[in-house]
Amino acid sequence: MKLKAIASFACLAAAAGVTRPASAQTWALTEPSAKSKACMACHKKEDPSIYQQWGSSKHYRANIGCYECHAAGAGEPDAFKHEGEFIATIVSPKDCARCHAKQTQEFNESHHSKGGRILGSLDNVLAEVVEGNRGMITPAFQNGVSSAAVSGCWQCHGTQIKVLSGGKLDPATWPNTGIGRINPDGSEGSCSACHVRHAFSAEQARNPDNCGKCHMGPDHPQKEIYYESKHGVAFRAHKERLNMDSPKWVVGEDYYHAPTCATCHMSATRTQAVSHDVGMRISWNNRPAISIRPEVSDQKMGLPGAKVDWKTRRGNMKSVCVACHEQQWVDNFYVQYDSLVALYHEKFAKPGLELYGLAQKLITPPSFSNKIDFVWFEIWHHEGRRARHGVSMMGPDYTHWHGTYEVARNFYTEYVPELKHLVGEGKQSKDAAKAAAAGALEAKLNEVLNSPNHQWFLNKMDPSEQEMRKKRMQEFQKRYAK
């Protein structure tokens, strides 16, 4: 945090005539400070669009200007002198916390703020090695960095901002509004990832397209799923009737025609306050190959949410749902959701992971240097996630055609054949260890394919099941025969 600047700001605020509400949540200035007025005089001419954006914000109406947000103390990592004052380009969550303490704390305790910790993960191996190279040379990256990571992964997840001399920011790390950006003051996150500067509009943050900057694409298509769902259909039909600029914006009171992403995951209900921890209403973390409960992932990250179990979080979400739906509808939806997650786990994810583990002794070490690496990665990371995200948000096409259908197709026509190929190669090897590994993989593959979930693939479907399917086909043909 800009500690020296805060002390300066406190004196400045007192001189300007500050009023502070009983909640001690925000400062309010009776007029813009002299230092901000000096900023405005220039930026109104030099950066009119920024000036107009700020002019439409609540900050403007509270007389919070350029200096109150950008002030820095001498000696801080990204501070530089400008027109006689020390300022910083980046306004971090620590800076926002001076006025928005509750919101910042909630955000800091969320997975959003930890998005930058993906650096070094399997996804980064793809962007930095498989897709990229070290061709982007900057002052902070003399040995080079992958532009695929810089302009892809880092723009959503965030990266560590590198500060150059004079407070300048390295071009590989700035501009960057990644949700988990690691700032020069040590804080994690970027408030402007959602509240785009300099208007910082709550209305914009409530719009599903705002979330779609990151939550879209083959592995986490929440935006597309939402627009396919009845919620998204209703939103497009009734967007102008949702009062999205309402300060209070309580579902069931201020609007009821449709929810947005913010409605379900963050915004106020008749029984819950606004939360900037988007995980407090989620009962499954569908990111891993096998879904886990959110308190488990919170514990791994050392977050306070480790103490909040999934049942409590599900109750939080259900209290949103009942603003528009009756209780049976809500309860039955969760039966459907849990059942699809269980189907994916038991039929594909658990056996798939075990088979992939056994295959490791039969493939070359670098990640993604083998066909099976890509096949398995896409089954769980793309298709499996789409199925789980699809059902969680009631997008049937993403649950089925983009989800379980593609999981099944690639499991049977890509994954199993490649496993058989590895078994064949391994059994012919003169290396006893490889031959043994091939035998273990073959035994497990046979066990999996002969299980009730997969025996149809070997033409070993249970006779009663075959008879039932035959009967249903006859009924279908009779019903629609011309």
C-alpha positions as MATLAB code, in Angstrom:
seq = 'MKLKAIASFACLAAAAGVTRPASAQTWALTEPSAKSKACMACHKKEDPSIYQQWGSSKHYRANIGCYECHAAGAGEPDAFKHEGEFIATIVSPKDCARCHAKQTQEFNESHHSKGGRILGSLDNVLAEVVEGNRGMITPAFQNGVSSAAVSGCWQCHGTQIKVLSGGKLDPATWPNTGIGRINPDGSEGSCSACHVRHAFSAEQARNPDNCGKCHMGPDHPQKEIYYESKHGVAFRAHKERLNMDSPKWVVGEDYYHAPTCATCHMSATRTQAVSHDVGMRISWNNRPAISIRPEVSDQKMGLPGAKVDWKTRRGNMKSVCVACHEQQWVDNFYVQYDSLVALYHEKFAKPGLELYGLAQKLITPPSFSNKIDFVWFEIWHHEGRRARHGVSMMGPDYTHWHGTYEVARNFYTEYVPELKHLVGEGKQSKDAAKAAAAGALEAKLNEVLNSPNHQWFLNKMDPSEQEMRKKRMQEFQKRYAK';
ca = [
       0.000    0.000    0.000;
       1.158    3.530   -0.608;
       1.633    4.231    3.120;
       3.306    7.608    2.808;
       0.694    8.680    0.324;
      -2.087    7.643    2.702;
      -0.771    9.910    5.410;
      -0.515   12.678    2.859;
      -4.018   11.913    1.642;
      -5.417   12.031    5.196;
      -3.964   15.514    5.742;
      -5.129   16.574    2.304;
      -8.627   15.269    2.968;
      -8.830   17.091    6.295;
      -7.808   20.327    4.655;
     -10.345   19.845    1.875;
     -13.178   19.231    4.295;
     -13.687   15.498    4.580;
     -16.788   13.901    5.971;
     -16.589   10.275    6.986;
     -19.753    8.178    7.388;
     -20.433    6.148   10.523;
     -19.658    2.931    8.661;
     -16.055    4.129    8.244;
     -16.215    2.520    4.802;
     -15.474    5.467    2.531;
     -14.052    8.953    2.479;
     -16.091   11.778    1.017;
     -14.645   15.132   -0.027;
     -16.758   18.253   -0.052;
     -14.831   19.382   -3.145;
     -11.983   18.032   -5.283;
      -8.558   18.386   -3.692;
      -6.176   20.999   -5.028;
      -3.827   18.302   -6.292;
      -6.598   16.523   -8.185;
      -7.753   19.842   -9.625;
      -4.258   20.318  -10.998;
      -4.424   16.861  -12.600;
      -7.805   17.600  -14.133;
      -6.691   20.874  -15.669;
      -4.191   18.999  -17.831;
      -5.891   15.650  -18.381;
      -9.139   17.284  -19.443;
      -7.207   18.514  -22.488;
      -4.713   15.694  -22.970;
      -6.982   12.707  -22.177;
     -10.568   13.877  -22.713;
     -11.995   10.333  -22.919;
     -10.489    9.385  -19.564;
     -11.742   12.651  -18.090;
     -15.254   11.980  -19.388;
     -15.225    8.399  -18.093;
     -14.237    9.661  -14.663;
     -16.896   12.347  -14.949;
     -19.600    9.695  -15.260;
     -18.425    7.804  -12.174;
     -19.432    7.830   -8.528;
     -15.879    8.906   -7.791;
     -16.598   12.185   -9.559;
     -19.737   12.742   -7.512;
     -17.759   12.048   -4.321;
     -14.989   14.424   -5.448;
     -12.455   11.583   -5.536;
     -10.022   12.558   -8.257;
      -6.811   11.458   -9.957;
      -4.482   12.129   -7.042;
      -6.548   10.317   -4.416;
      -6.155    7.064   -6.366;
      -2.752    7.439   -8.037;
      -0.787    9.091   -5.214;
       2.406    7.279   -4.247;
       5.171    7.677   -1.715;
       8.804    8.338   -2.563;
      10.752    5.094   -2.681;
       7.803    2.840   -3.524;
       8.619    0.348   -6.317;
       6.493    1.948   -9.039;
       6.506    5.564   -7.853;
       7.704    8.282  -10.179;
       7.638   12.049  -10.008;
       5.159   13.801  -12.264;
       4.467   17.538  -12.155;
       6.055   17.719   -8.721;
       4.114   14.834   -7.158;
       4.937   11.165   -6.653;
       2.344    9.010   -8.384;
       2.004    5.433   -9.672;
       0.344    4.183  -12.838;
      -1.164    1.109  -11.190;
      -3.978    1.459   -8.700;
      -3.886   -1.809   -6.787;
      -6.464   -3.458   -4.505;
      -4.484   -2.115   -1.534;
      -5.089    1.372   -2.835;
      -8.803    0.716   -3.395;
      -9.021   -0.703    0.140;
      -8.545    2.774    1.601;
     -12.187    3.407    0.757;
     -13.503   -0.040   -0.158;
     -12.151   -2.140    2.694;
     -14.928   -4.747    2.862;
     -15.018   -5.354   -0.885;
     -11.237   -5.645   -1.060;
     -11.073   -8.129    1.793;
     -13.731  -10.321    0.171;
     -11.906  -10.145   -3.143;
      -8.554  -10.964   -1.517;
     -10.103  -14.107   -0.028;
     -11.426  -15.277   -3.400;
      -9.977  -17.479   -6.128;
     -10.213  -14.522   -8.503;
      -7.412  -12.701   -6.687;
      -5.210  -15.798   -6.906;
      -5.534  -16.165  -10.684;
      -1.896  -15.164  -11.198;
      -0.774  -18.274   -9.374;
      -1.429  -20.272  -12.536;
       2.060  -19.201  -13.628;
       4.152  -22.329  -13.956;
       1.165  -24.657  -14.317;
       0.491  -27.196  -17.062;
      -1.410  -24.541  -19.024;
       1.706  -22.352  -18.991;
       3.779  -25.223  -20.391;
       1.461  -25.095  -23.384;
       1.692  -21.329  -23.844;
       5.384  -20.958  -23.078;
       6.853  -24.097  -24.633;
       4.447  -26.012  -26.877;
       2.821  -22.976  -28.495;
       5.493  -20.383  -27.823;
       9.179  -19.558  -27.621;
      11.410  -16.945  -26.000;
      11.077  -14.534  -28.896;
       9.665  -11.575  -26.963;
      12.653   -9.678  -25.520;
      11.959   -6.845  -23.076;
      14.039   -5.033  -20.440;
      12.698   -7.307  -17.681;
      12.937  -10.463  -19.789;
      16.391  -10.341  -21.356;
      16.271  -14.089  -21.969;
      12.901  -13.740  -23.660;
       9.356  -14.751  -22.876;
       6.533  -16.285  -24.914;
       4.177  -13.773  -26.466;
       1.497  -16.507  -26.420;
       1.599  -16.395  -22.621;
       1.921  -12.600  -22.421;
      -1.041  -11.858  -24.692;
      -3.051  -14.956  -23.772;
      -2.822  -16.500  -20.318;
      -1.533  -13.425  -18.502;
      -4.280  -11.120  -19.752;
      -6.965  -13.079  -17.894;
      -5.055  -14.658  -15.019;
      -2.685  -11.764  -14.458;
       1.081  -11.710  -14.137;
       3.738  -10.212  -11.910;
       4.216   -6.585  -12.908;
       7.861   -5.766  -13.551;
       8.868   -2.178  -12.754;
      11.691   -0.531  -14.701;
      13.696    2.545  -13.783;
      11.747    5.740  -13.322;
       8.542    3.895  -12.497;
       8.079    2.662  -16.051;
       6.412   -0.755  -16.473;
       7.823   -3.561  -18.598;
       5.826   -4.070  -21.832;
       5.564   -7.822  -21.254;
       3.626   -7.178  -18.053;
       1.794   -3.928  -18.787;
      -0.891   -3.252  -19.932;
      -2.478   -6.000  -17.860;
      -5.800   -6.157  -16.030;
      -5.644   -9.872  -15.234;
      -7.899  -10.739  -12.315;
      -4.990  -12.146  -10.279;
      -2.318   -9.632  -11.291;
       0.608   -9.474   -8.849;
       1.177   -5.795   -8.200;
       4.389   -3.947   -7.297;
       3.087   -3.388   -3.752;
       2.698   -7.166   -3.272;
      -1.080   -7.226   -3.505;
      -2.851   -9.705   -5.766;
      -5.623   -8.795   -8.138;
      -7.017   -6.051  -10.291;
     -10.275   -4.317   -9.412;
     -10.359   -2.865  -12.932;
     -10.625   -6.378  -14.363;
     -14.350   -6.054  -13.671;
     -14.840   -2.362  -12.799;
     -13.254   -0.948  -15.921;
     -11.463    2.350  -15.400;
     -12.182    5.190  -15.179;
     -15.962    4.971  -14.854;
     -15.809    1.884  -12.578;
     -19.421    1.183  -13.475;
     -21.350   -1.327  -11.354;
     -23.826   -1.599  -14.222;
     -21.070   -2.743  -16.568;
     -19.754   -5.228  -14.000;
     -23.251   -6.733  -13.740;
     -23.381   -7.393  -17.488;
     -22.586  -11.002  -18.549;
     -20.355   -9.719  -21.360;
     -18.060   -8.262  -18.696;
     -17.359  -11.769  -17.358;
     -17.013  -13.060  -20.911;
     -13.599  -11.448  -21.312;
     -12.204  -14.527  -19.547;
     -15.036  -16.991  -19.016;
     -15.422  -18.199  -22.589;
     -13.750  -20.588  -25.002;
     -13.184  -24.349  -25.218;
     -12.287  -25.035  -21.589;
     -14.527  -22.643  -19.641;
     -17.331  -21.389  -21.896;
     -19.524  -19.936  -19.154;
     -20.512  -16.946  -21.272;
     -21.658  -19.132  -24.158;
     -23.434  -21.531  -21.797;
     -25.226  -18.641  -20.108;
     -26.453  -17.231  -23.412;
     -27.716  -20.678  -24.438;
     -29.595  -21.137  -21.165;
     -33.082  -19.834  -20.466;
     -31.463  -17.310  -18.127;
     -29.477  -15.871  -21.021;
     -32.466  -15.946  -23.362;
     -34.505  -14.014  -20.802;
     -31.656  -11.539  -20.263;
     -31.474  -10.659  -23.953;
     -35.244  -10.293  -24.141;
     -35.585   -8.114  -21.037;
     -32.206   -6.435  -20.582;
     -33.703   -2.946  -20.599;
     -36.060   -3.871  -17.747;
     -33.442   -5.151  -15.297;
     -32.589   -1.793  -13.656;
     -28.899   -2.695  -13.870;
     -27.895    0.827  -12.853;
     -29.783    0.579   -9.554;
     -27.459    1.113   -6.546;
     -29.310   -1.513   -4.488;
     -30.102   -4.055   -7.227;
     -31.704   -6.814   -5.161;
     -33.045   -9.750   -7.168;
     -36.774  -10.192   -6.636;
     -37.151   -6.545   -5.672;
     -35.384   -4.325   -8.201;
     -35.605   -6.873  -11.017;
     -37.011  -10.316  -11.639;
     -37.076  -10.917  -15.406;
     -33.645  -12.599  -15.604;
     -30.433  -13.067  -13.652;
     -26.921  -12.247  -14.827;
     -23.634  -13.849  -13.741;
     -23.366  -11.226  -10.996;
     -26.885  -11.982   -9.751;
     -26.080  -15.578   -8.957;
     -22.464  -15.311   -7.856;
     -22.067  -11.897   -6.236;
     -25.025   -9.567   -6.033;
     -27.459   -8.893   -3.224;
     -30.566  -10.953   -2.524;
     -33.294  -10.429    0.025;
     -31.262  -12.529    2.481;
     -27.647  -11.931    1.389;
     -25.427   -8.897    0.955;
     -23.204   -8.296   -2.072;
     -20.065  -10.455   -1.985;
     -16.826  -10.027   -3.912;
     -15.837  -13.622   -3.161;
     -17.375  -15.433   -6.128;
     -16.738  -18.846   -4.547;
     -19.182  -18.453   -1.666;
     -22.134  -19.721   -3.713;
     -20.353  -22.511   -5.605;
     -20.700  -26.120   -4.432;
     -18.382  -27.806   -6.968;
     -14.993  -26.683   -8.252;
     -15.099  -28.092  -11.790;
     -11.636  -26.968  -12.834;
      -9.675  -30.201  -12.061;
      -9.930  -33.485  -13.950;
     -12.079  -34.692  -11.055;
     -14.301  -32.024   -9.495;
     -13.592  -31.167   -5.875;
     -15.497  -29.293   -3.229;
     -14.591  -25.590   -3.032;
     -13.429  -25.736    0.567;
     -10.808  -28.270   -0.514;
      -9.340  -25.942   -3.136;
      -9.548  -23.022   -0.693;
      -7.536  -25.024    1.809;
      -4.867  -25.736   -0.808;
      -4.565  -21.997   -1.425;
      -4.619  -21.096    2.257;
      -7.863  -19.132    1.941;
     -10.359  -18.550    4.775;
     -13.027  -20.232    2.647;
     -11.556  -23.541    3.791;
     -13.827  -23.137    6.825;
     -16.984  -22.741    4.696;
     -18.258  -26.112    3.496;
     -19.954  -26.781    0.171;
     -23.369  -27.327    1.781;
     -23.314  -23.805    3.199;
     -22.294  -22.415   -0.168;
     -25.022  -24.382   -1.911;
     -27.493  -22.939    0.553;
     -26.238  -19.474   -0.369;
     -26.877  -20.162   -4.052;
     -30.263  -21.702   -3.399;
     -31.321  -18.512   -1.637;
     -30.612  -16.728   -4.935;
     -32.563  -19.288   -6.959;
     -35.687  -19.099   -4.782;
     -36.018  -15.418   -5.609;
     -37.480  -16.624   -8.914;
     -38.061  -20.398   -8.580;
     -39.975  -22.562   -6.124;
     -38.062  -24.857   -3.782;
     -38.762  -28.160   -5.530;
     -37.486  -26.744   -8.810;
     -34.259  -25.645   -7.128;
     -33.718  -28.903   -5.214;
     -34.365  -31.046   -8.289;
     -31.953  -29.001  -10.368;
     -29.169  -29.866   -7.943;
     -30.053  -33.562   -8.171;
     -29.546  -33.295  -11.941;
     -26.291  -31.364  -11.524;
     -24.755  -33.786   -9.025;
     -25.806  -36.759  -11.121;
     -24.038  -35.478  -14.246;
     -20.868  -34.766  -12.263;
     -21.007  -38.307  -10.848;
     -21.524  -39.766  -14.344;
     -18.482  -37.964  -15.697;
     -16.383  -38.964  -12.664;
     -17.260  -42.650  -12.558;
     -17.440  -43.424  -16.262;
     -14.577  -41.367  -17.642;
     -12.506  -39.232  -15.247;
     -11.503  -41.742  -12.586;
     -10.647  -44.638  -14.935;
      -9.133  -42.190  -17.421;
      -6.780  -40.750  -14.830;
      -5.730  -44.187  -13.639;
      -5.037  -45.351  -17.189;
      -3.062  -42.185  -17.942;
      -0.972  -42.761  -14.830;
      -0.156  -46.321  -15.919;
       0.765  -45.068  -19.396;
       3.486  -42.756  -18.061;
       6.123  -45.499  -18.104;
       5.442  -46.088  -21.794;
       5.715  -42.534  -23.133;
       8.440  -39.908  -23.452;
       8.839  -37.554  -20.459;
       8.127  -34.004  -21.774;
       4.503  -33.001  -21.278;
       2.614  -32.821  -24.591;
       5.307  -34.679  -26.522;
       2.966  -37.653  -26.963;
      -0.380  -37.920  -28.696;
      -1.965  -39.343  -25.552;
      -1.009  -36.196  -23.594;
      -3.159  -34.053  -25.887;
      -5.998  -36.568  -26.075;
      -6.360  -36.940  -22.318;
      -5.839  -33.198  -21.684;
      -8.678  -32.276  -24.012;
     -10.986  -34.953  -22.593;
     -10.848  -33.531  -19.081;
      -9.636  -29.961  -19.567;
     -11.916  -29.061  -22.469;
     -14.728  -31.545  -22.961;
     -15.120  -32.684  -19.375;
     -15.172  -29.135  -18.103;
     -17.727  -28.131  -20.741;
     -20.036  -30.940  -19.649;
     -19.773  -29.971  -15.988;
     -20.019  -26.227  -16.584;
     -22.886  -26.841  -18.992;
     -25.026  -28.690  -16.468;
     -24.138  -26.239  -13.687;
     -25.644  -23.392  -15.723;
     -28.396  -25.322  -17.506;
     -26.917  -25.226  -20.998;
     -28.082  -28.540  -22.535;
     -26.092  -28.256  -25.762;
     -22.853  -27.687  -23.848;
     -23.710  -30.459  -21.400;
     -24.315  -32.947  -24.196;
     -22.970  -32.168  -27.681;
     -20.012  -30.038  -26.596;
     -19.603  -32.034  -23.391;
     -20.423  -35.681  -22.700;
     -20.700  -36.548  -26.406;
     -17.185  -35.299  -27.124;
     -15.838  -36.889  -23.931;
     -17.262  -40.254  -25.026;
     -16.243  -39.939  -28.677;
     -12.649  -39.131  -27.842;
     -12.468  -41.645  -25.003;
     -13.493  -44.533  -27.276;
     -12.054  -43.461  -30.641;
      -8.872  -41.640  -29.564;
      -7.922  -42.515  -26.000;
      -8.579  -46.273  -25.970;
      -6.875  -46.873  -29.357;
      -3.826  -44.903  -28.239;
      -3.649  -46.877  -24.983;
      -3.824  -50.109  -26.993;
      -1.053  -48.832  -29.233;
       1.161  -48.141  -26.200;
       0.381  -51.608  -24.828;
       1.394  -53.212  -28.138;
       4.649  -51.286  -28.354;
       5.486  -51.947  -24.716;
       4.907  -55.679  -24.897;
       7.344  -55.920  -27.798;
      10.023  -53.973  -25.920;
      13.179  -55.738  -24.802;
      13.102  -53.529  -21.711;
      11.611  -55.704  -18.971;
      10.287  -52.691  -17.079;
       8.428  -51.426  -20.145;
       7.023  -54.852  -20.867;
       5.771  -55.092  -17.288;
       4.260  -51.589  -17.508;
       2.489  -52.589  -20.731;
       1.060  -55.646  -19.020;
      -0.245  -53.559  -16.108;
      -1.819  -51.030  -18.489;
      -3.417  -53.790  -20.568;
      -4.892  -55.441  -17.482;
      -6.394  -52.170  -16.266;
      -7.756  -51.287  -19.702;
      -9.442  -54.686  -19.952;
     -10.901  -54.214  -16.489;
     -12.287  -50.803  -17.406;
     -13.769  -51.896  -20.735;
     -15.406  -54.965  -19.191;
     -17.070  -52.891  -16.475;
     -20.817  -52.126  -16.706;
     -20.077  -48.558  -17.853;
     -18.107  -49.676  -20.908;
     -18.987  -53.275  -21.745;
     -21.253  -52.132  -24.578;
     -18.032  -51.147  -26.389;
     -16.988  -54.827  -26.436;
     -20.469  -55.874  -27.599;
     -21.124  -57.313  -24.157;
     -24.202  -55.295  -23.269;
     -26.402  -56.974  -20.672;
     -29.173  -58.976  -22.448;
     -31.935  -57.237  -20.502;
     -30.505  -53.863  -21.516;
     -30.334  -55.000  -25.148;
     -33.953  -56.114  -25.043;
     -35.086  -52.859  -23.498;
     -33.229  -50.836  -26.135;
     -34.703  -52.956  -28.915;
     -38.201  -52.390  -27.552;
     -37.675  -48.643  -27.316;
     -36.408  -48.512  -30.890;
     -39.498  -50.369  -32.102;
     -41.727  -47.923  -30.235;
     -39.854  -45.008  -31.787;
     -40.178  -46.417  -35.299;
     -43.875  -47.125  -34.829;
     -44.493  -43.631  -33.499;
     -42.792  -41.835  -36.360;
     -43.176  -44.295  -39.254;
     -44.837  -42.825  -42.323;
];
